[in-house]
Amino acid sequence: MNKILTLAHYYTIPEVQKLADHVGDSLDLALYAKENKADIIIFAGVRFMAETVKIINPSSRVILPDYNSTCSLVTMTDIDKLKEWRQKYSEYTHVAYINSSVEHKVTSDWIVTSRNVVEIVKYLYSIGKKVIYSPDRNMGAYLNYEYGFDMKLWDAVCEVHDKFNAYQLDKLFSEIGGSKYLISHPESPLPVLKKSNFIGSTHGLLNWIVNFKGDEKSVIFVATEEGILYNMKSKRPDLDIRQAPIYSGCKCNSCPYMKMNTVELVKRAQKEYVGFEIDYLSDDIIKQAIIPIERMLNFKI
């Protein structure tokens, strides 16, 4: 009998998260799949995440409920141009964010997540390496600003996080009395990050909320995809948690690709094992892509 594992990202809708065996960010889900071997993995997230799970678990069938669940960091990156850029900086170490396609990962020397990128880049500079960073321009700009790195940056953004707006944030803050906090994902634009009380991964933002010990009357704004607010409010119903503003006339920010993981499609994948299967990765590309991923997994912070 096949062992079935259903994984869901924090950014999927609450009803989908309730169908999952485990909910987490992209790194959580990949590691959980590795530690809890399954014959079939239903992955409610986006394609690059499902690819990463397949790379780490090559013997498992990995099924994405909807073929169109992609990511702007992937669609904005032309792989041929990326290879040319990589060749231009051939003497540099290429650090690639995990939010990238398998073809993108193959061009890299290290894969990083928003949890470990600072420590890994610091390590590379400490041993005399020069670094190029892809694909997220906003995250790279923040790292260069905050830590004095001089990384060359690829030019792609997360279309969800890139919409957060510092002007609208200032306007909203001026209308609200009392204590206010802003916590942000590093994929957000630098003007927003400069105003933040805390910057971290999805996992880090959730932990910040769980451990918050300030005034319970405070308003906490979160600059990341709206899905995580469900998890935050479930763990801290006593807090006033709101999504940060983007532009005038819209106060919400949702990833359209994550929301393609509907209850109906996830249930169908669980029952019939149908959807978009990650069965197109050759043994050779898996062998190439696992090298920078394993460097990250074996790195001790």
TORMAR-47941 format. One record per residue: residue in three letters; z, x, y of N, C-alpha, C in turn. Coordinates in steps of 0.2 Angstrom, whole numbers. Example, Ala and Ser with C-alpha at 12.3 -4.5 7.8 and 13.67 -1.06 7.14 Angstrom:
2
NODE | resn | n.up | n.east | n.north | ca.up | ca.east | ca.north | c.up | c.east | c.north
NODE | ALA | 39 | 66 | -28 | 39 | 62 | -22 | 39 | 66 | -16
NODE | SER | 35 | 64 | -11 | 36 | 68 | -5 | 39 | 64 | 0
***
This chain:
301
NODE | resn | n.up | n.east | n.north | ca.up | ca.east | ca.north | c.up | c.east | c.north
NODE | MET | 0 | 4 | -6 | 0 | 0 | 0 | 0 | 4 | 6
NODE | ASN | -4 | 3 | 11 | -5 | 7 | 17 | 1 | 6 | 21
NODE | LYS | 3 | 12 | 24 | 9 | 11 | 29 | 5 | 11 | 36
NODE | ILE | 7 | 5 | 40 | 4 | 4 | 46 | 9 | 5 | 52
NODE | LEU | 7 | 9 | 57 | 11 | 10 | 63 | 8 | 8 | 69
NODE | THR | 11 | 4 | 73 | 9 | 1 | 79 | 12 | 5 | 85
NODE | LEU | 9 | 8 | 90 | 11 | 11 | 95 | 9 | 8 | 102
NODE | ALA | 13 | 8 | 107 | 11 | 5 | 113 | 13 | 9 | 119
NODE | HIS | 9 | 10 | 124 | 11 | 14 | 130 | 15 | 9 | 135
NODE | TYR | 19 | 12 | 139 | 23 | 9 | 144 | 19 | 4 | 148
NODE | TYR | 13 | 6 | 149 | 8 | 2 | 154 | 5 | -4 | 151
NODE | THR | 6 | -5 | 145 | 3 | -11 | 142 | 8 | -17 | 144
NODE | ILE | 6 | -23 | 143 | 10 | -29 | 145 | 16 | -30 | 140
NODE | PRO | 21 | -33 | 143 | 27 | -34 | 138 | 26 | -37 | 132
NODE | GLU | 21 | -42 | 131 | 20 | -45 | 125 | 17 | -40 | 120
NODE | VAL | 13 | -36 | 122 | 10 | -31 | 117 | 16 | -26 | 115
NODE | GLN | 20 | -24 | 120 | 25 | -19 | 118 | 30 | -22 | 113
NODE | LYS | 31 | -28 | 113 | 35 | -31 | 108 | 32 | -31 | 101
NODE | LEU | 26 | -30 | 101 | 22 | -30 | 94 | 23 | -23 | 91
NODE | ALA | 25 | -18 | 95 | 24 | -11 | 93 | 31 | -9 | 89
NODE | ASP | 30 | -4 | 85 | 35 | 0 | 82 | 38 | 5 | 86
NODE | HIS | 35 | 7 | 91 | 37 | 12 | 96 | 33 | 11 | 102
NODE | VAL | 37 | 12 | 108 | 34 | 12 | 115 | 36 | 18 | 118
NODE | GLY | 31 | 21 | 122 | 33 | 27 | 125 | 27 | 29 | 130
NODE | ASP | 28 | 35 | 133 | 22 | 38 | 136 | 17 | 42 | 131
NODE | SER | 12 | 45 | 134 | 7 | 48 | 129 | 10 | 53 | 125
NODE | LEU | 14 | 58 | 127 | 17 | 63 | 123 | 22 | 60 | 118
NODE | ASP | 26 | 55 | 120 | 31 | 52 | 115 | 27 | 49 | 110
NODE | LEU | 22 | 45 | 111 | 18 | 42 | 106 | 15 | 47 | 101
NODE | ALA | 12 | 52 | 104 | 9 | 57 | 99 | 14 | 60 | 95
NODE | LEU | 19 | 62 | 97 | 25 | 65 | 93 | 28 | 60 | 88
NODE | TYR | 29 | 54 | 90 | 31 | 49 | 86 | 27 | 48 | 80
NODE | ALA | 20 | 48 | 81 | 15 | 47 | 76 | 15 | 53 | 71
NODE | LYS | 16 | 59 | 74 | 17 | 65 | 70 | 23 | 65 | 65
NODE | GLU | 28 | 63 | 68 | 35 | 63 | 64 | 35 | 57 | 59
NODE | ASN | 31 | 52 | 61 | 32 | 46 | 56 | 25 | 44 | 53
NODE | LYS | 23 | 48 | 49 | 16 | 48 | 46 | 15 | 41 | 44
NODE | ALA | 8 | 39 | 45 | 6 | 32 | 43 | -1 | 33 | 41
NODE | ASP | -3 | 29 | 37 | -10 | 28 | 35 | -15 | 26 | 40
NODE | ILE | -12 | 21 | 44 | -16 | 17 | 49 | -12 | 17 | 55
NODE | ILE | -14 | 19 | 61 | -11 | 19 | 67 | -14 | 14 | 72
NODE | ILE | -11 | 9 | 74 | -14 | 5 | 79 | -11 | 7 | 86
NODE | PHE | -16 | 9 | 90 | -14 | 12 | 96 | -16 | 8 | 102
NODE | ALA | -11 | 5 | 105 | -12 | 1 | 111 | -10 | 5 | 117
NODE | GLY | -16 | 8 | 120 | -16 | 12 | 125 | -23 | 13 | 128
NODE | VAL | -25 | 20 | 129 | -31 | 21 | 131 | -34 | 27 | 127
NODE | ARG | -41 | 27 | 127 | -44 | 31 | 122 | -42 | 39 | 121
NODE | PHE | -41 | 42 | 127 | -39 | 49 | 126 | -32 | 50 | 123
NODE | MET | -28 | 45 | 124 | -22 | 45 | 120 | -23 | 44 | 113
NODE | ALA | -27 | 40 | 111 | -28 | 38 | 104 | -32 | 45 | 101
NODE | GLU | -36 | 48 | 105 | -39 | 54 | 102 | -34 | 59 | 101
NODE | THR | -29 | 60 | 105 | -24 | 65 | 104 | -20 | 64 | 98
NODE | VAL | -18 | 57 | 97 | -15 | 55 | 91 | -19 | 57 | 85
NODE | LYS | -25 | 56 | 85 | -30 | 58 | 79 | -30 | 65 | 78
NODE | ILE | -30 | 69 | 84 | -30 | 77 | 83 | -24 | 79 | 80
NODE | ILE | -18 | 76 | 81 | -12 | 78 | 79 | -11 | 76 | 72
NODE | ASN | -14 | 70 | 70 | -14 | 67 | 64 | -21 | 65 | 61
NODE | PRO | -24 | 71 | 59 | -31 | 70 | 57 | -32 | 66 | 50
NODE | SER | -27 | 65 | 46 | -28 | 61 | 40 | -27 | 54 | 41
NODE | SER | -24 | 52 | 47 | -23 | 45 | 48 | -29 | 41 | 51
NODE | ARG | -30 | 35 | 50 | -35 | 31 | 53 | -31 | 29 | 60
NODE | VAL | -35 | 30 | 65 | -32 | 28 | 72 | -37 | 23 | 75
NODE | ILE | -34 | 17 | 76 | -38 | 11 | 79 | -36 | 9 | 86
NODE | LEU | -40 | 9 | 91 | -39 | 7 | 97 | -41 | 0 | 98
NODE | PRO | -37 | -5 | 100 | -39 | -12 | 100 | -46 | -14 | 103
NODE | ASP | -47 | -10 | 109 | -53 | -12 | 113 | -56 | -5 | 115
NODE | TYR | -63 | -5 | 113 | -67 | 0 | 115 | -67 | 3 | 122
NODE | ASN | -67 | -2 | 127 | -67 | 0 | 134 | -61 | 3 | 137
NODE | SER | -56 | 4 | 133 | -49 | 6 | 136 | -50 | 14 | 137
NODE | THR | -52 | 15 | 143 | -53 | 22 | 145 | -49 | 24 | 150
NODE | CYS | -51 | 29 | 155 | -47 | 32 | 160 | -51 | 35 | 165
NODE | SER | -50 | 34 | 172 | -54 | 36 | 177 | -54 | 44 | 177
NODE | LEU | -48 | 47 | 175 | -48 | 54 | 174 | -54 | 57 | 169
NODE | VAL | -55 | 53 | 164 | -60 | 54 | 160 | -67 | 53 | 162
NODE | THR | -68 | 47 | 165 | -75 | 44 | 167 | -77 | 48 | 173
NODE | MET | -72 | 51 | 177 | -74 | 55 | 183 | -76 | 62 | 182
NODE | THR | -75 | 64 | 176 | -76 | 71 | 174 | -83 | 72 | 170
NODE | ASP | -88 | 75 | 173 | -94 | 76 | 169 | -93 | 83 | 165
NODE | ILE | -93 | 82 | 158 | -91 | 88 | 154 | -96 | 94 | 155
NODE | ASP | -102 | 93 | 157 | -107 | 99 | 158 | -105 | 102 | 164
NODE | LYS | -103 | 98 | 169 | -101 | 101 | 176 | -94 | 105 | 175
NODE | LEU | -90 | 102 | 171 | -83 | 105 | 169 | -84 | 112 | 166
NODE | LYS | -89 | 112 | 161 | -90 | 118 | 158 | -93 | 124 | 163
NODE | GLU | -97 | 122 | 167 | -100 | 126 | 172 | -94 | 129 | 177
NODE | TRP | -89 | 124 | 179 | -84 | 126 | 183 | -79 | 131 | 179
NODE | ARG | -78 | 129 | 172 | -74 | 134 | 168 | -77 | 141 | 168
NODE | GLN | -84 | 141 | 167 | -87 | 147 | 167 | -87 | 151 | 174
NODE | LYS | -87 | 148 | 179 | -86 | 151 | 186 | -79 | 154 | 186
NODE | TYR | -74 | 152 | 183 | -68 | 155 | 183 | -66 | 157 | 176
NODE | SER | -70 | 161 | 173 | -69 | 163 | 166 | -63 | 167 | 165
NODE | GLU | -61 | 171 | 171 | -56 | 175 | 170 | -49 | 172 | 171
NODE | TYR | -49 | 165 | 172 | -43 | 162 | 174 | -41 | 158 | 167
NODE | THR | -35 | 156 | 167 | -32 | 152 | 161 | -33 | 145 | 163
NODE | HIS | -36 | 141 | 159 | -38 | 134 | 160 | -32 | 130 | 158
NODE | VAL | -28 | 127 | 162 | -23 | 122 | 160 | -26 | 115 | 162
NODE | ALA | -26 | 111 | 156 | -28 | 104 | 157 | -23 | 99 | 155
NODE | TYR | -23 | 94 | 159 | -18 | 88 | 159 | -20 | 85 | 152
NODE | ILE | -15 | 82 | 149 | -16 | 78 | 143 | -21 | 72 | 144
NODE | ASN | -21 | 70 | 150 | -25 | 64 | 152 | -32 | 66 | 152
NODE | SER | -35 | 68 | 147 | -42 | 71 | 147 | -45 | 69 | 140
NODE | SER | -52 | 69 | 140 | -55 | 68 | 133 | -55 | 74 | 129
NODE | VAL | -57 | 73 | 122 | -56 | 78 | 117 | -61 | 84 | 119
NODE | GLU | -67 | 82 | 122 | -72 | 88 | 124 | -69 | 92 | 130
NODE | HIS | -65 | 88 | 134 | -62 | 92 | 140 | -56 | 97 | 137
NODE | LYS | -52 | 94 | 132 | -47 | 98 | 129 | -50 | 105 | 126
NODE | VAL | -56 | 104 | 123 | -59 | 110 | 120 | -60 | 116 | 125
NODE | THR | -61 | 114 | 131 | -63 | 119 | 136 | -57 | 123 | 139
NODE | SER | -51 | 120 | 137 | -44 | 122 | 140 | -41 | 128 | 136
NODE | ASP | -36 | 131 | 139 | -32 | 136 | 135 | -25 | 133 | 134
NODE | TRP | -23 | 129 | 138 | -16 | 125 | 137 | -17 | 118 | 139
NODE | ILE | -14 | 113 | 135 | -13 | 106 | 137 | -6 | 106 | 140
NODE | VAL | -5 | 101 | 145 | 1 | 100 | 148 | 2 | 93 | 149
NODE | THR | 8 | 91 | 150 | 10 | 84 | 152 | 13 | 84 | 158
NODE | SER | 15 | 79 | 162 | 18 | 79 | 168 | 26 | 81 | 167
NODE | ARG | 28 | 81 | 161 | 35 | 83 | 159 | 35 | 91 | 159
NODE | ASN | 30 | 94 | 157 | 31 | 101 | 155 | 26 | 106 | 159
NODE | VAL | 22 | 103 | 164 | 17 | 106 | 167 | 20 | 112 | 172
NODE | VAL | 26 | 110 | 175 | 29 | 115 | 180 | 31 | 121 | 176
NODE | GLU | 35 | 120 | 171 | 37 | 126 | 167 | 32 | 130 | 164
NODE | ILE | 26 | 127 | 161 | 21 | 131 | 158 | 17 | 135 | 163
NODE | VAL | 15 | 132 | 169 | 12 | 135 | 174 | 16 | 141 | 177
NODE | LYS | 22 | 140 | 178 | 27 | 145 | 180 | 27 | 151 | 175
NODE | TYR | 27 | 149 | 169 | 27 | 155 | 164 | 20 | 158 | 164
NODE | LEU | 14 | 155 | 165 | 8 | 159 | 165 | 8 | 163 | 171
NODE | TYR | 10 | 161 | 177 | 10 | 165 | 183 | 15 | 171 | 182
NODE | SER | 20 | 170 | 178 | 25 | 176 | 177 | 23 | 181 | 173
NODE | ILE | 17 | 180 | 169 | 14 | 185 | 164 | 8 | 187 | 167
NODE | GLY | 7 | 186 | 174 | 1 | 188 | 177 | -6 | 185 | 177
NODE | LYS | -5 | 178 | 174 | -12 | 175 | 174 | -13 | 171 | 180
NODE | LYS | -20 | 170 | 181 | -23 | 166 | 186 | -24 | 159 | 183
NODE | VAL | -23 | 154 | 187 | -24 | 147 | 183 | -29 | 143 | 187
NODE | ILE | -33 | 139 | 183 | -37 | 133 | 186 | -34 | 127 | 182
NODE | TYR | -34 | 122 | 186 | -30 | 116 | 183 | -35 | 110 | 184
NODE | SER | -35 | 106 | 178 | -39 | 100 | 178 | -36 | 94 | 174
NODE | PRO | -38 | 88 | 174 | -43 | 85 | 179 | -40 | 82 | 185
NODE | ASP | -33 | 81 | 185 | -30 | 77 | 191 | -29 | 81 | 197
NODE | ARG | -33 | 80 | 202 | -33 | 83 | 209 | -26 | 82 | 212
NODE | ASN | -24 | 76 | 212 | -17 | 74 | 215 | -12 | 78 | 212
NODE | MET | -11 | 78 | 206 | -6 | 82 | 203 | -6 | 89 | 204
NODE | GLY | -12 | 92 | 204 | -13 | 99 | 205 | -11 | 101 | 213
NODE | ALA | -13 | 96 | 217 | -12 | 98 | 224 | -4 | 98 | 225
NODE | TYR | -1 | 93 | 222 | 7 | 93 | 223 | 10 | 99 | 220
NODE | LEU | 8 | 101 | 214 | 10 | 107 | 211 | 9 | 113 | 215
NODE | ASN | 3 | 114 | 218 | 2 | 120 | 223 | 7 | 119 | 229
NODE | TYR | 8 | 113 | 232 | 12 | 112 | 238 | 19 | 114 | 236
NODE | GLU | 22 | 111 | 231 | 29 | 111 | 229 | 31 | 118 | 227
NODE | TYR | 27 | 121 | 223 | 29 | 127 | 219 | 25 | 133 | 222
NODE | GLY | 21 | 133 | 226 | 18 | 138 | 229 | 12 | 141 | 224
NODE | PHE | 10 | 137 | 220 | 5 | 140 | 215 | -2 | 140 | 219
NODE | ASP | -7 | 144 | 217 | -13 | 144 | 220 | -19 | 142 | 215
NODE | MET | -17 | 137 | 211 | -22 | 135 | 206 | -29 | 132 | 209
NODE | LYS | -34 | 134 | 206 | -41 | 130 | 208 | -40 | 124 | 205
NODE | LEU | -43 | 118 | 208 | -42 | 112 | 205 | -49 | 108 | 204
NODE | TRP | -49 | 105 | 199 | -54 | 100 | 197 | -54 | 94 | 201
NODE | ASP | -59 | 90 | 203 | -59 | 84 | 207 | -59 | 78 | 204
NODE | ALA | -54 | 75 | 201 | -54 | 68 | 198 | -47 | 66 | 199
NODE | VAL | -46 | 59 | 199 | -40 | 56 | 201 | -39 | 50 | 196
NODE | CYS | -33 | 48 | 195 | -31 | 42 | 192 | -32 | 36 | 197
NODE | GLU | -36 | 32 | 196 | -38 | 26 | 200 | -32 | 22 | 202
NODE | VAL | -27 | 22 | 198 | -21 | 18 | 199 | -17 | 21 | 204
NODE | HIS | -15 | 27 | 202 | -10 | 31 | 206 | -13 | 33 | 213
NODE | ASP | -19 | 34 | 213 | -23 | 36 | 219 | -22 | 31 | 225
NODE | LYS | -21 | 25 | 223 | -21 | 19 | 228 | -14 | 19 | 232
NODE | PHE | -9 | 22 | 230 | -3 | 22 | 233 | -4 | 25 | 240
NODE | ASN | -1 | 21 | 245 | -2 | 23 | 252 | 4 | 24 | 256
NODE | ALA | 4 | 30 | 259 | 10 | 32 | 263 | 11 | 28 | 269
NODE | TYR | 6 | 26 | 273 | 6 | 22 | 279 | 9 | 15 | 277
NODE | GLN | 7 | 12 | 272 | 10 | 5 | 270 | 17 | 6 | 267
NODE | LEU | 19 | 12 | 264 | 26 | 13 | 262 | 30 | 14 | 268
NODE | ASP | 28 | 17 | 274 | 32 | 18 | 280 | 33 | 11 | 283
NODE | LYS | 28 | 7 | 283 | 28 | 0 | 286 | 33 | -4 | 282
NODE | LEU | 33 | -4 | 276 | 37 | -8 | 272 | 44 | -6 | 272
NODE | PHE | 45 | 1 | 272 | 52 | 4 | 273 | 55 | 1 | 280
NODE | SER | 51 | 1 | 285 | 54 | -1 | 292 | 56 | -8 | 292
NODE | GLU | 53 | -12 | 287 | 55 | -19 | 287 | 61 | -21 | 283
NODE | ILE | 63 | -16 | 279 | 69 | -17 | 274 | 75 | -13 | 277
NODE | GLY | 81 | -17 | 277 | 87 | -13 | 279 | 90 | -10 | 273
NODE | GLY | 95 | -7 | 274 | 99 | -4 | 268 | 96 | 2 | 265
NODE | SER | 99 | 4 | 260 | 97 | 10 | 256 | 90 | 9 | 253
NODE | LYS | 86 | 14 | 253 | 79 | 13 | 250 | 78 | 20 | 246
NODE | TYR | 75 | 19 | 241 | 73 | 25 | 237 | 65 | 24 | 235
NODE | LEU | 62 | 30 | 234 | 55 | 30 | 231 | 55 | 35 | 226
NODE | ILE | 53 | 33 | 220 | 52 | 38 | 214 | 44 | 37 | 212
NODE | SER | 41 | 43 | 211 | 34 | 43 | 210 | 32 | 47 | 204
NODE | HIS | 26 | 45 | 202 | 23 | 49 | 197 | 18 | 54 | 200
NODE | PRO | 18 | 61 | 198 | 14 | 66 | 201 | 7 | 65 | 202
NODE | GLU | 4 | 59 | 199 | -3 | 58 | 200 | -4 | 54 | 206
NODE | SER | 1 | 53 | 210 | 0 | 49 | 216 | -2 | 54 | 222
NODE | PRO | -5 | 52 | 227 | -7 | 56 | 233 | -1 | 60 | 236
NODE | LEU | -2 | 66 | 238 | 3 | 71 | 241 | 7 | 67 | 247
NODE | PRO | 4 | 64 | 251 | 8 | 61 | 257 | 13 | 56 | 254
NODE | VAL | 12 | 53 | 248 | 17 | 48 | 245 | 22 | 53 | 242
NODE | LEU | 20 | 58 | 238 | 25 | 62 | 235 | 29 | 66 | 239
NODE | LYS | 27 | 67 | 245 | 31 | 71 | 250 | 37 | 66 | 253
NODE | LYS | 36 | 60 | 252 | 41 | 55 | 254 | 46 | 53 | 248
NODE | SER | 45 | 56 | 242 | 49 | 53 | 236 | 55 | 56 | 236
NODE | ASN | 60 | 53 | 233 | 67 | 55 | 231 | 67 | 58 | 224
NODE | PHE | 62 | 56 | 220 | 61 | 59 | 214 | 54 | 59 | 211
NODE | ILE | 51 | 64 | 208 | 45 | 65 | 206 | 45 | 67 | 199
NODE | GLY | 42 | 63 | 194 | 42 | 64 | 187 | 37 | 60 | 183
NODE | SER | 37 | 62 | 176 | 33 | 58 | 172 | 35 | 51 | 171
NODE | THR | 32 | 47 | 167 | 34 | 40 | 166 | 41 | 40 | 163
NODE | HIS | 41 | 45 | 158 | 48 | 45 | 154 | 53 | 47 | 159
NODE | GLY | 52 | 52 | 164 | 57 | 54 | 169 | 59 | 49 | 174
NODE | LEU | 54 | 45 | 176 | 55 | 39 | 180 | 60 | 34 | 177
NODE | LEU | 58 | 33 | 171 | 63 | 28 | 167 | 70 | 31 | 167
NODE | ASN | 70 | 37 | 165 | 77 | 40 | 164 | 81 | 40 | 171
NODE | TRP | 77 | 41 | 176 | 80 | 41 | 183 | 83 | 34 | 185
NODE | ILE | 80 | 29 | 183 | 82 | 22 | 184 | 88 | 21 | 179
NODE | VAL | 88 | 23 | 173 | 93 | 22 | 168 | 100 | 25 | 171
NODE | ASN | 99 | 31 | 174 | 105 | 35 | 176 | 107 | 34 | 184
NODE | PHE | 103 | 29 | 187 | 105 | 28 | 194 | 112 | 26 | 195
NODE | LYS | 115 | 29 | 200 | 122 | 28 | 201 | 123 | 26 | 209
NODE | GLY | 118 | 25 | 212 | 119 | 23 | 219 | 121 | 16 | 220
NODE | ASP | 120 | 14 | 227 | 122 | 7 | 229 | 118 | 2 | 225
NODE | GLU | 121 | -3 | 222 | 117 | -8 | 218 | 113 | -12 | 222
NODE | LYS | 114 | -12 | 229 | 110 | -16 | 234 | 104 | -12 | 236
NODE | SER | 103 | -6 | 234 | 98 | -2 | 236 | 91 | -5 | 233
NODE | VAL | 86 | -4 | 237 | 79 | -6 | 235 | 76 | 0 | 232
NODE | ILE | 73 | 0 | 226 | 70 | 6 | 223 | 63 | 5 | 222
NODE | PHE | 58 | 8 | 225 | 51 | 8 | 225 | 49 | 13 | 220
NODE | VAL | 44 | 11 | 216 | 41 | 15 | 210 | 34 | 16 | 211
NODE | ALA | 31 | 22 | 212 | 24 | 23 | 213 | 21 | 25 | 206
NODE | THR | 20 | 20 | 202 | 16 | 21 | 196 | 14 | 15 | 194
NODE | GLU | 10 | 14 | 188 | 8 | 8 | 185 | 13 | 3 | 184
NODE | GLU | 12 | -3 | 186 | 17 | -9 | 186 | 20 | -10 | 179
NODE | GLY | 17 | -8 | 173 | 19 | -9 | 167 | 26 | -7 | 166
NODE | ILE | 28 | -1 | 168 | 34 | 2 | 167 | 40 | -1 | 170
NODE | LEU | 38 | -6 | 175 | 44 | -9 | 179 | 47 | -14 | 174
NODE | TYR | 43 | -17 | 169 | 46 | -21 | 164 | 52 | -17 | 160
NODE | ASN | 50 | -11 | 158 | 55 | -7 | 154 | 61 | -5 | 159
NODE | MET | 60 | -4 | 165 | 65 | -2 | 170 | 70 | -8 | 171
NODE | LYS | 67 | -14 | 172 | 71 | -19 | 173 | 75 | -22 | 167
NODE | SER | 72 | -20 | 161 | 75 | -22 | 155 | 82 | -18 | 154
NODE | LYS | 81 | -12 | 156 | 87 | -7 | 155 | 92 | -8 | 161
NODE | ARG | 89 | -9 | 167 | 94 | -10 | 173 | 92 | -16 | 177
NODE | PRO | 94 | -22 | 174 | 93 | -29 | 177 | 97 | -29 | 183
NODE | ASP | 102 | -25 | 185 | 106 | -25 | 190 | 103 | -22 | 197
NODE | LEU | 97 | -19 | 196 | 94 | -15 | 201 | 88 | -19 | 204
NODE | ASP | 87 | -18 | 211 | 81 | -21 | 214 | 76 | -16 | 214
NODE | ILE | 71 | -17 | 209 | 66 | -12 | 207 | 59 | -15 | 209
NODE | ARG | 55 | -12 | 213 | 49 | -15 | 215 | 43 | -9 | 215
NODE | GLN | 37 | -11 | 214 | 32 | -7 | 214 | 30 | -5 | 221
NODE | ALA | 29 | 2 | 222 | 27 | 4 | 229 | 20 | 1 | 231
NODE | PRO | 19 | 0 | 238 | 13 | -3 | 240 | 7 | 1 | 240
NODE | ILE | 1 | -2 | 240 | -5 | 2 | 240 | -8 | 1 | 247
NODE | TYR | -12 | -4 | 247 | -15 | -5 | 254 | -14 | -12 | 256
NODE | SER | -16 | -14 | 262 | -14 | -20 | 265 | -17 | -26 | 262
NODE | GLY | -13 | -31 | 260 | -16 | -37 | 257 | -15 | -37 | 249
NODE | CYS | -12 | -31 | 247 | -11 | -31 | 239 | -5 | -27 | 238
NODE | LYS | 0 | -30 | 235 | 7 | -27 | 233 | 8 | -25 | 226
NODE | CYS | 2 | -25 | 222 | 3 | -23 | 215 | -2 | -18 | 213
NODE | ASN | -1 | -15 | 208 | -6 | -10 | 206 | -6 | -9 | 198
NODE | SER | -11 | -11 | 195 | -11 | -12 | 188 | -17 | -8 | 185
NODE | CYS | -16 | -5 | 179 | -22 | -1 | 176 | -26 | -6 | 172
NODE | PRO | -32 | -7 | 174 | -36 | -12 | 170 | -38 | -10 | 163
NODE | TYR | -38 | -4 | 162 | -39 | -1 | 155 | -33 | -3 | 150
NODE | MET | -27 | -1 | 152 | -22 | -3 | 148 | -21 | -10 | 147
NODE | LYS | -23 | -14 | 152 | -22 | -22 | 151 | -28 | -24 | 146
NODE | MET | -33 | -20 | 144 | -37 | -22 | 139 | -34 | -23 | 132
NODE | ASN | -28 | -20 | 131 | -24 | -21 | 125 | -21 | -28 | 125
NODE | THR | -25 | -33 | 123 | -22 | -40 | 123 | -18 | -41 | 117
NODE | VAL | -14 | -46 | 117 | -10 | -48 | 111 | -14 | -50 | 105
NODE | GLU | -20 | -53 | 107 | -24 | -56 | 102 | -28 | -50 | 98
NODE | LEU | -30 | -45 | 102 | -33 | -39 | 100 | -29 | -35 | 95
NODE | VAL | -23 | -34 | 98 | -18 | -30 | 94 | -16 | -33 | 88
NODE | LYS | -15 | -40 | 88 | -13 | -43 | 82 | -19 | -43 | 77
NODE | ARG | -25 | -43 | 79 | -31 | -43 | 75 | -31 | -36 | 72
NODE | ALA | -30 | -31 | 76 | -30 | -24 | 73 | -25 | -23 | 68
NODE | GLN | -19 | -26 | 69 | -14 | -25 | 64 | -15 | -29 | 57
NODE | LYS | -19 | -34 | 58 | -20 | -39 | 52 | -26 | -36 | 48
NODE | GLU | -32 | -35 | 52 | -38 | -34 | 49 | -40 | -26 | 50
NODE | TYR | -37 | -22 | 53 | -38 | -15 | 54 | -45 | -14 | 58
NODE | VAL | -46 | -19 | 62 | -53 | -18 | 66 | -51 | -17 | 73
NODE | GLY | -56 | -14 | 77 | -56 | -12 | 84 | -60 | -6 | 84
NODE | PHE | -59 | -2 | 89 | -63 | 4 | 90 | -59 | 10 | 86
NODE | GLU | -62 | 12 | 81 | -59 | 17 | 77 | -60 | 24 | 79
NODE | ILE | -55 | 29 | 80 | -57 | 36 | 82 | -59 | 40 | 76
NODE | ASP | -65 | 39 | 74 | -67 | 42 | 68 | -73 | 46 | 69
NODE | TYR | -74 | 48 | 75 | -80 | 52 | 77 | -79 | 59 | 79
NODE | LEU | -72 | 61 | 78 | -71 | 68 | 79 | -72 | 72 | 73
NODE | SER | -76 | 77 | 74 | -78 | 82 | 68 | -72 | 86 | 67
NODE | ASP | -72 | 89 | 61 | -67 | 94 | 59 | -66 | 100 | 64
NODE | ASP | -72 | 102 | 66 | -73 | 108 | 70 | -70 | 106 | 77
NODE | ILE | -71 | 100 | 80 | -69 | 99 | 87 | -61 | 98 | 86
NODE | ILE | -59 | 95 | 81 | -51 | 94 | 80 | -48 | 101 | 80
NODE | LYS | -51 | 106 | 76 | -48 | 112 | 75 | -48 | 116 | 82
NODE | GLN | -53 | 115 | 86 | -53 | 118 | 93 | -48 | 115 | 98
NODE | ALA | -48 | 108 | 97 | -44 | 104 | 102 | -36 | 105 | 101
NODE | ILE | -35 | 106 | 94 | -28 | 107 | 92 | -25 | 113 | 95
NODE | ILE | -29 | 118 | 96 | -26 | 125 | 98 | -22 | 124 | 105
NODE | PRO | -25 | 122 | 110 | -21 | 121 | 117 | -15 | 116 | 116
NODE | ILE | -16 | 111 | 112 | -11 | 106 | 111 | -5 | 109 | 108
NODE | GLU | -6 | 113 | 103 | -1 | 117 | 99 | 3 | 122 | 103
NODE | ARG | -1 | 125 | 108 | 2 | 130 | 113 | 8 | 126 | 117
NODE | MET | 6 | 120 | 119 | 10 | 116 | 123 | 16 | 114 | 118
NODE | LEU | 15 | 111 | 112 | 20 | 109 | 108 | 25 | 114 | 106
NODE | ASN | 23 | 120 | 105 | 27 | 126 | 103 | 30 | 129 | 109
NODE | PHE | 29 | 127 | 115 | 32 | 131 | 121 | 39 | 128 | 122
NODE | LYS | 43 | 132 | 122 | 50 | 131 | 123 | 52 | 131 | 130
NODE | ILE | 54 | 125 | 133 | 56 | 125 | 140 | 63 | 128 | 141
***
